[in-house]
Amino acid sequence: MEKEYSTHERIKQKLPEVIGDEAFTQILKATLKSNHRMAFKLAYLCGLRVSEICNIKKEDFDHERRLIFVRQGKGKKDRYVPYPTKFIKKIEIEKNIPISCGVRALEIAFKNKCKKILNRNDLHFHNLRHSFATSLLGKGIPITDVQFWLGHSKLTTTSIYLKVSPDMALKRYEDLWE
């Protein structure tokens, strides 16, 4: 039997765990398989879901505009996301796309790297996407841009990332008094 919630009951919502740039760099350095490294970069630097990464093709990369066309992401929605050419090189794309392993293999590979390198058992592949969103907001990117790149229909879905980094709000507050 399904539990019915009254309008006064709230469902607990845990804040997503994020990975900082330094920890991510450690994971990348310890990742020997180039297709795993590429998948980790696409999640952390572009905010792609693991399923989207596994479905991406070479022709989805627009090198001139530095965009990736994400076909039929969650909710069967298409979208464009930027990719940083400083960290994702054309030669890397040519060599590793399409990713030659499945969703579960990438999830396991990432979880194992987090255990080994960061000594953390609580991180999952999707935390790379959470880290992408939190990092962008922390760098002052408008939430509506982040919403668009993540493919969220509702701004309230994206707004969870505002709560992850109270440092961002504190910095803006302190800047008011300088």
DAJOJO-V396965 format. One record per residue. N is the residue number from 0. RES is the residue in three letters. OMEGA is omega in whole degrees, -180 to 180 (* if undefined). Layout:
N&RES&OMEGA ; N&RES&OMEGA
This chain:
0&MET&-180 ; 1&GLU&177 ; 2&LYS&176 ; 3&GLU&-180 ; 4&TYR&174 ; 5&SER&-179 ; 6&THR&-179 ; 7&HIS&179 ; 8&GLU&178 ; 9&ARG&176 ; 10&ILE&-179 ; 11&LYS&179 ; 12&GLN&-180 ; 13&LYS&177 ; 14&LEU&-180 ; 15&PRO&175 ; 16&GLU&179 ; 17&VAL&-180 ; 18&ILE&179 ; 19&GLY&-179 ; 20&ASP&-178 ; 21&GLU&179 ; 22&ALA&179 ; 23&PHE&178 ; 24&THR&177 ; 25&GLN&179 ; 26&ILE&-180 ; 27&LEU&-179 ; 28&LYS&-178 ; 29&ALA&-178 ; 30&THR&-176 ; 31&LEU&-179 ; 32&LYS&-175 ; 33&SER&179 ; 34&ASN&175 ; 35&HIS&180 ; 36&ARG&180 ; 37&MET&180 ; 38&ALA&179 ; 39&PHE&179 ; 40&LYS&-179 ; 41&LEU&178 ; 42&ALA&-174 ; 43&TYR&-175 ; 44&LEU&-177 ; 45&CYS&178 ; 46&GLY&-179 ; 47&LEU&173 ; 48&ARG&-178 ; 49&VAL&179 ; 50&SER&179 ; 51&GLU&179 ; 52&ILE&-179 ; 53&CYS&-178 ; 54&ASN&-174 ; 55&ILE&-179 ; 56&LYS&179 ; 57&LYS&-176 ; 58&GLU&176 ; 59&ASP&180 ; 60&PHE&174 ; 61&ASP&-174 ; 62&HIS&-180 ; 63&GLU&-179 ; 64&ARG&-179 ; 65&ARG&180 ; 66&LEU&173 ; 67&ILE&176 ; 68&PHE&179 ; 69&VAL&-178 ; 70&ARG&171 ; 71&GLN&175 ; 72&GLY&180 ; 73&LYS&-178 ; 74&GLY&179 ; 75&LYS&-179 ; 76&LYS&172 ; 77&ASP&175 ; 78&ARG&173 ; 79&TYR&173 ; 80&VAL&178 ; 81&PRO&171 ; 82&TYR&-177 ; 83&PRO&-178 ; 84&THR&176 ; 85&LYS&-175 ; 86&PHE&178 ; 87&ILE&-175 ; 88&LYS&180 ; 89&LYS&-180 ; 90&ILE&177 ; 91&GLU&179 ; 92&ILE&-180 ; 93&GLU&-177 ; 94&LYS&-168 ; 95&ASN&-179 ; 96&ILE&1 ; 97&PRO&178 ; 98&ILE&-173 ; 99&SER&173 ; 100&CYS&-174 ; 101&GLY&-179 ; 102&VAL&-175 ; 103&ARG&179 ; 104&ALA&179 ; 105&LEU&179 ; 106&GLU&180 ; 107&ILE&-179 ; 108&ALA&-179 ; 109&PHE&180 ; 110&LYS&179 ; 111&ASN&178 ; 112&LYS&180 ; 113&CYS&178 ; 114&LYS&-174 ; 115&LYS&-172 ; 116&ILE&-176 ; 117&LEU&-177 ; 118&ASN&-179 ; 119&ARG&-178 ; 120&ASN&-173 ; 121&ASP&-177 ; 122&LEU&-180 ; 123&HIS&-179 ; 124&PHE&-177 ; 125&HIS&177 ; 126&ASN&176 ; 127&LEU&178 ; 128&ARG&176 ; 129&HIS&-179 ; 130&SER&177 ; 131&PHE&-177 ; 132&ALA&-179 ; 133&THR&180 ; 134&SER&180 ; 135&LEU&179 ; 136&LEU&178 ; 137&GLY&179 ; 138&LYS&174 ; 139&GLY&177 ; 140&ILE&-180 ; 141&PRO&-177 ; 142&ILE&180 ; 143&THR&175 ; 144&ASP&179 ; 145&VAL&178 ; 146&GLN&-179 ; 147&PHE&-177 ; 148&TRP&178 ; 149&LEU&-180 ; 150&GLY&179 ; 151&HIS&177 ; 152&SER&-175 ; 153&LYS&178 ; 154&LEU&180 ; 155&THR&177 ; 156&THR&-179 ; 157&THR&-174 ; 158&SER&177 ; 159&ILE&-178 ; 160&TYR&175 ; 161&LEU&-177 ; 162&LYS&-176 ; 163&VAL&-174 ; 164&SER&178 ; 165&PRO&178 ; 166&ASP&-179 ; 167&MET&180 ; 168&ALA&180 ; 169&LEU&179 ; 170&LYS&179 ; 171&ARG&178 ; 172&TYR&-179 ; 173&GLU&179 ; 174&ASP&178 ; 175&LEU&-172 ; 176&TRP&179 ; 177&GLU&*
